[in-house]
Amino acid sequence: MRKENGIIRILAAVKWHLLIIMSLVSGALPAAADQMVARMSGHWSPTHQSSVHAQMFADMVTERSGGRLKIEYYPSGQLFGIRDVLGAITSGAVELGGVVGVVSFPPINKNFNVASYPGLFSSYAEQRGFFLDDPAGQKIWGDLTGKSNSKLIMYNPVGPVMTFSSARELTGIDVMKGLKARALLKSERPMWNALQANTVSLPTGEVYTALQTGMIDTINSPPGSIEAYSWWEYLQYAQKPYQYFADAYIMANNSWFERLPADLQQIVVEAGKEVGAISTNTILDAGESTLSKFQARGGVVTELSGAEKEKFGKLMREEVMPAMADMFDADALQAAQAYVAN
């Protein structure tokens, strides 16, 4: 009898422990089930200015939502590269991604190429204002986001673009002849052709090796990128003026965003606005800081002036800009020029 009672007590204790474990598990399940995880793809290296702010945005959303919406950021092209990320957002392969406008948008609507028209826009605010406020710009932007099923969440600029080289000091336009230039964009080719440089098409992830092996010796780039990707280990010379303001964005799959509860939508939008302002307000200073470090490493920055600047401007007006004419509709360029003039 005592043996039977002992067995009963053991079974009761086991049952009691099982009930405790089940209650703990059942109590934890709703929290896990309630949490939503969104993946955000970025091609930037972790130290790149745009990557730092992408991570800041992801952390802010996760914190402000109390963990209900966790955004996991994957830099360095772990998920998708610079040319593939918008397609991944459109398909829903990722919920969010870092998109460089002049790379991803022209294949959808060629009129976005006005953003890389040399010297057209004088600031990020002016460029963004055209697409936000001008009827022609709004039409282009609406077409882009509609066809890509995407939504702008945050501005995350990569910086104004200038020329860097490892071959020779960039004292003017004549020294560009024969350089081996990387072309990321279709809109870059008219300039390289006018300068009589040879072009090689390369995504961001292949630039370092191409510089290392001598496949290329010259690139157009925001200053921050030469530091973030260590390209300045090979690049020694730089030339201003800045050619255009390369804007980038955190875009979301619109269908995913619309399925979020209203309070989470608000958190995402507000975090994007706050971090986007920080990113925009610091990008120019960050670029100039990189140039100072570049010079401290022995790099030479030449800012064209006088006769050389006029030769550069003449080349842009007489050869490069006419060669870009088929890259956008004439009325789109006229609308952008009218917006800037006013």
FIFIVEX-512130 format. One record per atom (N, C-alpha, C): x, y, z; residue in one letter. Coordinates in steps of 0.001 Angstrom, whole numbers, padded with zeros to 6 digits, always signed. Layout:
<sites>
XYZA ...
</sites>
This chain:
<sites>
+000843-001202+000000M +000000+000000+000000M +000883+001258+000000M +001924+001253+000841R +002790+002422+000892R +003486+002633-000458R +003794+001515-001133K +004430+001618-002448K +003477+002275-003452K +002205+001847-003391E +001202+002422-004295E +001011+003904-004011E +000958+004259-002713N +000808+005672-002359N +002001+006500-002863N +003183+005914-002785G +004372+006612-003277G +004305+006868-004769G +003820+005855-005498I +003687+006008-006952I +002668+007090-007283I +001577+007115-006523I +000522+008121-006743I +001089+009529-006510I +001879+009667-005413R +002467+010982-005129R +003430+011417-006236R +004201+010485-006768I +005144+010802-007845I +004393+011253-009103I +003321+010481-009422L +002529+010833-010604L +001881+012202-010450L +001428+012484-009219A +000801+013784-008960A +001814+014902-009125A +003046+014659-008638A +004094+015678-008756A +004455+015920-010220A +004541+014803-010977V +004847+014930-012407V +003755+015715-013123V +002495+015378-012785K +001368+016078-013405K +001408+017565-013080K +001748+017860-011805W +001800+019256-011366W +002878+020018-012144W +004055+019398-012319H +005134+020047-013069H +004764+020213-014535H +004071+019219-015101L +003636+019333-016487L +002659+020478-016670L +001766+020640-015692L +000797+021739-015757L +001497+023095-015709L +002542+023195-014849I +003297+024442-014761I +003984+024750-016097I +004636+023703-016655I +005343+023898-017930I +004376+024298-019030I +003210+023627-019089M +002224+023936-020118M +001692+025353-019974M +001503+025786-018723S +000989+027136-018517S +002017+028176-018938S +003310+027874-018670L +004363+028801-019086L +004456+028878-020597L +004394+027706-021241V +004471+027674-022710V +003279+028376-023322V +002083+028066-022809S +000877+028688-023368S +000874+030190-023126S +001493+030616-022012G +001577+032052-021746G +002547+032740-022676G +003580+031994-023137A +004577+032594-024018A +004124+032614-025464A +003286+031667-025864L +002906+031545-027262L +002239+032783-027840L +001301+033415-027161P +000679+034589-027752P +001672+035705-028057P +002663+035907-027174A +003645+036964-027406A +004438+036681-028661A +004880+035398-028837A +005641+035035-030024A +004778+035155-031268A +003543+034735-031171A +002647+034779-032319A +002306+036202-032709A +002258+037108-031732D +001910+038502-032006D +003053+039264-032655D +004283+038817-032485Q +005420+039545-033041Q +005512+039320-034544Q +005665+040418-035274M +005877+040355-036711M +007328+040691-036997M +007918+039938-037904V +009307+040166-038285V +009344+040583-039752V +010007+041697-040024A +010161+042177-041391A +011641+042228-041736A +011995+041719-042886R +013393+041739-043320R +013632+042960-044211R +014749+043641-043966M +015124+044807-044765M +016495+044566-045389M +016561+044645-046708S +017791+044379-047440S +018513+045678-047760S +019831+045675-047562G +020660+046815-047943G +021930+046326-048606G +022376+047014-049646H +023637+046632-050298H +024823+047342-049667H +024546+048380-048851W +025627+049156-048244W +026387+048333-047197W +027675+048636-047050S +028443+047999-045974S +027967+048571-044636S +028199+047856-043527P +027693+048321-042229P +028184+049700-041815P +029361+050127-042290T +029904+051422-041882T +029466+052567-042795T +028805+052254-043894H +028349+053296-044813H +027291+054138-044118H +027320+055451-044377Q +026374+056378-043756Q +024928+055915-043931Q +024580+055471-045120S +023204+055037-045376S +022864+053768-044608S +023845+052905-044436S +023629+051679-043682S +023438+051965-042196S +024225+052897-041679V +024089+053289-040272V +022677+053791-039987V +022140+054591-040894H +020804+055141-040681H +019711+054105-040956H +019962+053159-041843A +019010+052073-042040A +018881+051245-040764A +020019+050964-040122Q +019995+050215-038867Q +019325+051022-037765Q +019569+052336-037743M +018938+053209-036762M +017413+053157-036896M +016941+053197-038130F +015502+053108-038390F +014941+051771-037923F +015625+050684-038244A +015163+049345-037854A +015069+049232-036332A +016083+049711-035636D +016097+049642-034178D +014998+050509-033570D +014757+051671-034154M +013745+052580-033628M +012346+051972-033742M +012052+051367-034894V +010742+050738-035078V +010555+049583-034104V +011586+048760-033969T +011506+047616-033057T +011271+048075-031624T +011996+049120-031216E +011866+049623-029844E +010509+050277-029612E +010096+051141-030516R +008853+051886-030309R +007613+050999-030400R +007725+049897-031101S +006598+048972-031189S +006577+047987-030028S +007539+048125-029119G +007629+047184-028009G +007921+045775-028466G +008589+045644-029616G +008920+044331-030158G +007814+043701-030975G +006674+044354-031089R +005583+043783-031894R +005961+043708-033368R +006723+044701-033832L +007251+044674-035191L +008765+044756-035106L +009417+043668-035428K +010873+043610-035391K +011390+043689-036815K +012206+044709-037080I +012811+044834-038400I +014247+044337-038329I +014545+043341-039128E +015883+042763-039185E +016583+043299-040428E +017692+044017-040211Y +018412+044650-041316Y +019599+043790-041740Y +019713+043548-043048Y +020787+042738-043614Y +021619+043594-044572Y +022781+044095-044134P +023619+044948-044990P +024498+044127-045935P +025338+044838-046685S +026388+044234-047517S +025851+043276-048578S +024618+043502-049023G +024065+042647-050067G +023853+041210-049649G +023684+040965-048356Q +023468+039591-047890Q +022222+038974-048519Q +021217+039803-048755L +019981+039300-049348L +019904+039649-050832L +020018+040952-051146F +019914+041378-052535F +020889+042526-052805F +021353+042613-054051G +022287+043649-054440G +021586+044926-054862G +022396+045919-055225I +021880+047243-055547I +020915+047217-056731I +021129+046306-057676R +020295+046266-058874R +019063+045370-058708R +019038+044578-057657D +017975+043585-057493D +016971+043907-056402D +017279+044860-055540V +016497+045021-054313V +015070+045498-054582V +014868+046381-055556L +013504+046847-055792L +012617+045717-056292L +013150+044853-057129G +012387+043692-057571G +012021+042781-056418G +012936+042671-055445A +012659+041849-054264A +011547+042455-053419A +011535+043794-053328I +010460+044477-052596I +009134+044277-053312I +009138+044442-054617T +007913+044293-055408T +007314+042899-055256T +008167+041889-055298S +007689+040499-055219S +007314+040076-053805S +007760+040855-052813G +007515+040465-051423G +008584+039540-050875G +009690+039360-051622A +010783+038533-051114A +011372+039142-049846A +011328+040477-049750V +011635+041195-048516V +010549+042245-048307V +010362+042621-047057E +009342+043633-046757E +009835+045052-047015E +011148+045281-046795L +011723+046607-046979L +013111+046488-047596L +013576+047588-048188G +014914+047570-048753G +015431+048958-049017G +016762+049060-049082G +017412+050317-049415G +017565+050434-050917G +016930+051431-051511V +016873+051589-052962V +017585+052875-053368V +018540+052782-054281V +019176+053962-054863V +018371+054337-056108V +017774+055523-056079G +016808+055893-057104G +017344+055833-058513G +018541+056400-058768V +019055+056471-060133V +019439+055101-060677V +019526+054097-059810V +019808+052729-060250V +018516+051966-060522V +017570+052029-059582S +016396+051155-059630S +015195+051725-060376S +015049+053048-060418F +013808+053623-060950F +013764+053804-062469F +014854+054205-063155P +014766+054421-064607P +014279+053216-065421P +014605+051951-065051P +014053+050843-065835P +012519+050765-065771P +011928+051357-064733I +010468+051356-064611I +009877+052572-065317I +010485+053722-065102N +010044+054951-065758N +011299+055759-066091N +011608+055846-067369K +012864+056478-067780K +012942+057940-067386K +011797+058574-067115N +011819+059995-066800N +012454+060294-065448N +012666+059254-064629F +013396+059491-063375F +014852+059860-063655F +015331+059613-064860N +016701+059975-065214N +016971+061474-065088N +015927+062292-065010V +016181+063724-064803V +016914+063954-063487V +016793+063000-062543A +017472+063146-061252A +018985+063102-061403A +019486+062459-062445S +020934+062385-062647S +021394+063290-063785S +020528+064194-064221Y +020905+065169-065251Y +021898+066151-064633Y +023108+066240-065175P +024172+067029-064527P +023772+068477-064268P +023898+068879-063007G +023695+070267-062641G +022261+070748-062588G +021284+069867-062797L +019884+070313-062835L +019393+070734-061455L +019502+069830-060478F +019046+070131-059120F +020230+070572-058266F +019992+071554-057421S +021070+072102-056603S +021068+071582-055174S +020075+070756-054814S +019998+070226-053452S +019058+069028-053434S +019116+068282-052345Y +018167+067185-052169Y +016743+067718-052046Y +016590+068833-051336A +015257+069399-051139A +014627+069765-052475A +015415+070326-053367E +014896+070730-054677E +014508+069506-055506E +015340+068501-055497Q +015055+067284-056255Q +013814+066576-055718Q +013728+066438-054412R +012572+065773-053810R +011302+066577-054040R +011435+067900-053972G +010278+068756-054178G +009664+068576-055546G +010495+068357-056555F +009966+068137-057904F +009067+066909-057938F +009506+065811-057333F +008726+064574-057368F +007547+064595-056396F +007613+065450-055395L +006518+065535-054410L +005453+066556-054793L +005880+067702-055352D +004983+068845-055484D +004612+069208-056919D +005492+068945-057861D +005213+069314-059247D +004323+068251-059910D +003297+068654-060634P +002395+067662-061256P +003121+066650-062138P +004098+067112-062917A +004839+066185-063776A +005690+065235-062935A +006324+065772-061883G +007116+064925-060994G +006261+063939-060234G +005095+064389-059780Q +004163+063507-059076Q +003735+062351-059970Q +003526+062638-061239K +003114+061593-062187K +004198+060528-062331K +005449+060975-062420I +006568+060030-062516I +006649+059179-061253I +006591+059838-060087W +006714+059115-058818W +005549+058149-058617W +004343+058584-058937G +003183+057710-058788G +003267+056491-059682G +003794+056681-060880D +003961+055551-061794D +004986+054569-061252D +006076+055086-060711L +007136+054235-060154L +006628+053385-058999L +005988+054042-058037T +005544+053312-056847T +004379+052383-057165T +003530+052785-058106G +002412+051929-058482G +002879+050650-059159G +003776+050781-060116K +004250+049613-060862K +005125+048705-060000K +005807+049272-059024S +006698+048465-058177S +006025+048020-056879S +004755+048395-056692N +004025+048058-055458N +004853+048432-054229N +005406+049641-054259S +006281+050075-053176S +005788+051375-052561S +006263+051638-051352K +005896+052848-050622K +007148+053463-050025K +007311+054769-050211L +008443+055467-049606L +008254+055556-048098L +009236+055053-047367I +009213+055105-045905I +010203+056135-045379I +011357+056256-046056M +012412+057109-045502M +013378+057541-046597M +013770+058806-046559Y +014865+059282-047399Y +016180+058889-046723Y +017111+058350-047536N +018382+057887-046978N +019495+058130-047997N +019811+059403-048282P +020706+059735-049399P +022103+059151-049256P +022694+058835-050416V +024059+058307-050409V +025093+059405-050628V +024651+060590-051068G +025570+061721-051168G +025689+062245-052588G +026170+063488-052720P +026427+064036-054050P +027575+063294-054717P +027526+063182-056035V +028455+062340-056792V +029557+063179-057430V +030797+062681-057325M +031946+063308-057970M +032845+062205-058521M +033924+062573-059181T +034795+061603-059846T +036061+061344-059031T +036448+060067-058958F +037679+059637-058286F +038483+058748-059240F +039798+058766-059082S +040646+057947-059951S +041903+057495-059222S +042449+056392-059678S +043745+055918-059188S +044831+056152-060227S +044461+056642-061398A +045403+056698-062520A +046251+057965-062537A +045588+059132-062390R +046325+060392-062521R +045527+061523-061894R +046198+062624-061637E +045526+063783-061064E +044501+064326-062057E +043312+064618-061559L +042188+065009-062415L +042129+066533-062524L +043087+067085-063254T +043230+068534-063337T +042272+069190-064325T +041600+068401-065147G +040667+068949-066118G +039991+067830-066868G +039305+068181-067964I +038586+067144-068697I +039499+066390-069659I +040587+067019-070096D +041454+066369-071087D +042157+065140-070518D +042414+065124-069206V +043150+063993-068611V +042276+062748-068484V +040982+062878-068771M +040079+061739-068653M +040221+060747-069815M +040803+061189-070899K +040909+060343-072084K +041681+059062-071780K +041068+057941-072124G +041720+056644-071956G +041578+056014-070585G +040954+056700-069619L +040755+056107-068300L +039769+054935-068391L +039910+053997-067469K +039010+052829-067419K +037962+053081-066335K +036814+053541-066767A +035802+054046-065846A +034699+053033-065595A +034332+052909-064346R +033189+052071-063968R +031881+052798-064302R +030950+052095-064927A +029624+052645-065212A +028594+051804-064478A +027915+052415-063534L +026819+051747-062833L +025496+052060-063508L +025374+053278-064034L +024119+053755-064597L +024244+053965-066098L +023128+053776-066782K +023079+054101-068205K +023340+055586-068420K +022871+056401-067480S +023004+057850-067621S +024445+058337-067449S +025356+057469-066969E +026756+057861-066837E +027509+057768-068158E +027058+056908-069035R +027826+056612-070250R +028024+057812-071170R +027023+058684-071365P +027274+059844-072229P +028449+060707-071763P +028606+060866-070442M +029723+061665-069954M +031051+060970-070208M +031123+059676-069882W +032375+058954-070115W +032708+058920-071604W +031692+058756-072449N +031949+058753-073894N +032489+060104-074357N +031897+061184-073857A +032353+062525-074236A +033781+062773-073760A +034137+062191-072627L +035494+062348-072080L +036482+061358-072704L +035984+060491-073579Q +036785+059472-074268Q +037426+058482-073291Q +036678+058164-072241A +037105+057118-071312A +036498+055794-071750A +037100+054703-071307N +036567+053371-071583N +035708+052940-070403N +034544+052386-070655T +033615+052057-069570T +033491+050558-069349T +033356+050203-068076V +033124+048823-067653V +031923+048836-066710V +030914+048031-066985S +029725+047977-066137S +029969+047049-064955S +029806+047605-063737L +030084+046823-062529L +029108+047183-061422L +028568+046175-060709P +027800+046468-059496P +028743+046859-058365P +028179+047391-057302T +028981+047905-056196T +029901+046848-055599T +029400+045641-055445G +030167+044596-054782G +031427+044175-055514G +031577+044564-056783E +032740+044141-057568E +033760+045257-057780E +033466+046453-057268V +034340+047599-057528V +035704+047431-056875V +035753+046981-055626Y +037033+046865-054915Y +037998+045966-055679Y +037519+044791-056066T +038381+043850-056781T +038796+044405-058135T +037878+045117-058789A +038191+045704-060094A +039267+046777-059973A +039230+047575-058916L +040280+048552-058672L +041596+047856-058339L +041494+046805-057558Q +042679+046060-057118Q +043403+045425-058312Q +042651+044890-059253T +043240+044192-060395T +043553+045116-061564T +043077+046370-061498G +043308+047289-062602G +042278+047202-063703G +041199+046440-063467M +040140+046383-064468M +039548+047769-064706M +039426+048547-063602I +039008+049938-063686I +039989+050795-062898I +040023+052078-063205D +040853+052987-062416D +040117+054274-062058D +038851+054389-062473T +038105+055634-062268T +036638+055322-062000T +036028+056084-061072I +034609+055894-060771I +033951+057235-060473I +032638+057281-060691N +031806+058336-060132N +031218+057796-058842N +031321+058560-057760S +030872+058030-056472S +030611+059153-055479S +029674+058946-054551P +029610+059838-053383P +030874+059624-052555P +031398+060663-051923P +032619+060498-051127P +032514+059408-050063P +031367+059323-049381G +031244+058355-048305G +031497+056923-048730G +031222+056608-049985S +031379+055228-050443S +032832+054817-050556S +033719+055760-050897I +035116+055363-051054I +035733+054979-049712I +035173+055535-048631E +035627+055155-047294E +034950+053872-046830E +033637+053817-046990A +032878+052675-046472A +033289+051360-047118A +033619+051406-048405Y +033999+050185-049119Y +035504+050032-049266Y +036274+050939-048629S +037748+050922-048683S +038294+051117-050094S +037527+051735-050971W +038018+051998-052329W +039187+052964-052306W +039269+053781-051237W +040351+054750-051182W +041706+054095-050938W +041749+052806-050767E +043030+052113-050739E +043716+052190-052106E +042922+052406-053153Y +043461+052485-054517Y +043233+053855-055154Y +042110+054496-054841L +041819+055806-055414L +042695+056871-054756L +043319+057715-055566Q +044238+058721-055040Q +043880+060145-055455Q +043020+060279-056454Y +042723+061600-056994Y +041209+061795-057092Y +040765+063036-056916A +039342+063343-056965A +039127+064659-057700A +037943+064763-058292Q +037604+065986-059030Q +036192+066434-058704Q +036076+067711-058332K +034791+068376-058219K +034627+069246-059459K +033443+069687-059841P +032244+069851-059007P +031439+068563-058864P +030531+068589-057877Y +029549+067517-057767Y +028669+067528-059013Y +028335+066347-059487Q +027571+066233-060731Q +026057+066170-060494Q +025649+065420-059492Y +024230+065340-059151Y +024098+064794-057733Y +022895+064931-057182F +022641+064508-055807F +021983+063126-055815F +022761+062109-055459A +022253+060732-055492A +021411+060464-054246A +020116+060345-054462D +019212+060078-053350D +018938+058582-053254D +018687+058138-052048A +018312+056750-051820A +017150+056729-050829A +016500+055593-050738Y +015251+055515-050000Y +015140+054163-049303Y +014445+054168-048176I +013951+052908-047634I +012533+052763-048181I +012343+051762-049019M +011042+051507-049622M +010459+050237-048988M +009146+050207-048871A +008458+049027-048331A +007546+048430-049393A +007337+047130-049316N +006298+046500-050119N +004960+047065-049663N +004228+047699-050544N +003025+048423-050146N +001941+047493-049607N +001820+046317-050187S +000809+045358-049703S +001094+044957-048263S +002377+044712-047958W +002771+044386-046584W +002441+045538-045655W +002801+046766-046076F +002567+047927-045226F +001081+048109-044949F +000245+047918-045948E -001195+048113-045772E -001805+047073-044830E -001153+045934-044699R -001667+044899-043791R -001277+045144-042337R -000351+046045-042099L +000043+046348-040723L -001100+047023-039971L -001245+046763-038667P -002193+047537-037868P -001878+049025-037960P -002889+049857-037805A -002730+051296-037992A -001661+051886-037083A -001573+051417-035832D -000581+051996-034923D +000839+051645-035350D +001031+050447-035927L +002356+050077-036401L +002711+050844-037674L +001732+051082-038527Q +001977+051917-039705Q +002487+053294-039278Q +001848+053846-038254Q +002240+055174-037770Q +003657+055162-037219Q +004002+054113-036476I +005356+053999-035920I +006388+053938-037041I +006121+053147-038074V +007040+053009-039205V +007229+054346-039912V +006121+055025-040197V +006188+056305-040913V +006916+057363-040087V +006611+057448-038798E +007241+058461-037949E +008734+058192-037771E +009108+056935-037610A +010525+056601-037482A +011262+056936-038777A +010638+056637-039918G +011245+056959-041207G +011452+058449-041382G +010472+059223-040943K +010581+060683-041066K +011707+061222-040180K +011794+060734-038952E +012807+061222-038018E +014225+060841-038456E +014416+059573-038780V +015758+059126-039153V +016134+059676-040528V +015147+059802-041423G +015413+060377-042738G +015916+061806-042643G +015373+062572-041700A +015836+063945-041502A +017282+063963-041012A +017606+063047-040107I +018986+062947-039610I +019926+062580-040754I +019539+061596-041545S +020367+061143-042662S +020614+062268-043656S +019555+062997-043995T +019674+064078-044961T +020528+065224-044428T +020330+065568-043166N +021031+066717-042582N +022514+066461-042342N +022909+065204-042344T +024316+064892-042056T +025095+064417-043275T +024426+064147-044400I +025116+063498-045521I +026169+064400-046151I +025894+065700-046305L +026867+066589-046939L +028106+066750-046069L +027906+066948-044776D +029053+067070-043864D +029852+065772-043813D +029138+064646-043875A +029825+063350-043855A +030709+063199-045087A +030200+063647-046237G +030998+063574-047458G +032234+064446-047390G +032078+065661-046891E +033225+066552-046777E +034234+066025-045755E +033719+065383-044699S +034609+064770-043711S +035430+063655-044349S +034799+062865-045206T +035517+061806-045905T +036598+062391-046799T +036278+063496-047490L +037274+064121-048360L +038466+064636-047554L +038204+065150-046354S +039306+065597-045497S +040199+064423-045111S +039585+063299-044771K +040358+062101-044427K +041099+061560-045651K +040445+061660-046809F +041052+061234-048066F +042332+062039-048324F +042250+063347-048091Q +043431+064192-048283Q +044507+063912-047233Q +044075+063602-046023A +045041+063269-044971A +045801+061987-045299A +045179+061121-046092R +045836+059882-046524R +046751+060120-047727R +046804+061360-048198G +047633+061682-049353G +046849+061886-050630G +045530+061784-050560G +044693+061989-051732G +044683+063442-052179G +044472+063655-053462V +044477+064995-054051V +043081+065308-054591V +042478+066397-054113V +041164+066832-054578V +041342+068087-055414V +040888+068018-056662T +040955+069171-057562T +039545+069687-057811T +039326+070947-057524E +038029+071558-057831E +038214+072448-059051E +037550+072079-060134L +037712+072817-061373L +037239+074260-061207L +038003+075168-061776S +037649+076586-061706S +038124+077258-062979S +037674+078466-063172G +038129+079251-064314G +037894+078569-065644G +038938+078545-066474A +038827+078010-067832A +038490+076522-067835A +039060+075766-066875E +038785+074326-066835E +037332+074056-066460E +036781+074833-065548K +035378+074657-065188K +034474+074990-066365K +034838+076028-067123E +034047+076394-068291E +034116+075295-069355E +035294+074692-069533K +035413+073580-070487K +034534+072403-070064K +034511+072132-068754F +033666+071053-068233F +032194+071374-068510F +031779+072604-068197G +030395+072998-068423G +030017+072947-069888G +030913+073360-070758K +030655+073332-072200K +030487+071900-072691K +031331+071004-072191L +031219+069600-072569L +029864+069037-072151L +029434+069380-070927M +028140+068909-070447M +027006+069433-071344M +027058+070719-071655R +025984+071349-072432R +025942+070863-073874R +027113+070753-074495E +027149+070524-075934E +027224+069057-076338E +027740+068201-075451E +027889+066797-075825E +027119+065839-074918E +027252+066044-073604V +026645+065084-072681V +025124+065232-072638V +024647+066435-072447M +023201+066630-072321M +022436+066244-073591M +022914+066616-074785P +022216+066132-075993P +022217+064612-076114P +023306+063971-075666A +023381+062507-075740A +022425+061834-074764A +022002+062588-073744M +021056+062049-072768M +019606+062269-073179M +019386+062905-074304A +018036+063326-074681A +017050+062172-074772A +017508+061007-075203D +016581+059885-075351D +016358+059124-074044D +016974+059591-072958M +016834+058908-071679M +015619+059374-070893M +014934+060394-071373F +013707+060877-070751F +012918+061641-071796F +011638+061826-071531D +010808+062609-072433D +011164+064081-072298D +011091+064796-073404A +011459+066211-073398A +010599+067008-072429A +009303+066663-072339D +008432+067432-071449D +008752+067187-069985D +009312+066014-069650A +009707+065738-068266A +010887+066622-067873A +011880+066734-068767L +013023+067598-068489L +012590+069061-068417L +011722+069471-069332Q +011249+070857-069318Q +010501+071176-068023Q +009713+070213-067540A +008985+070417-066289A +009959+070559-065122A +011007+069728-065094A +011997+069800-064017A +012754+071125-064084A +013114+071552-065295Q +013826+072813-065447Q +012952+073994-065022Q +011662+073928-065359A +010744+074996-064962A +010566+075020-063459A +010501+073850-062832Y +010363+073778-061380Y +011577+074413-060703Y +012768+074087-061194V +013993+074631-060615V +014052+076150-060813V +013631+076605-061989A +013695+078041-062295A +012772+078850-061399A +011683+078234-060952N +010716+078937-060113N +011003+078765-058618N 
</sites>
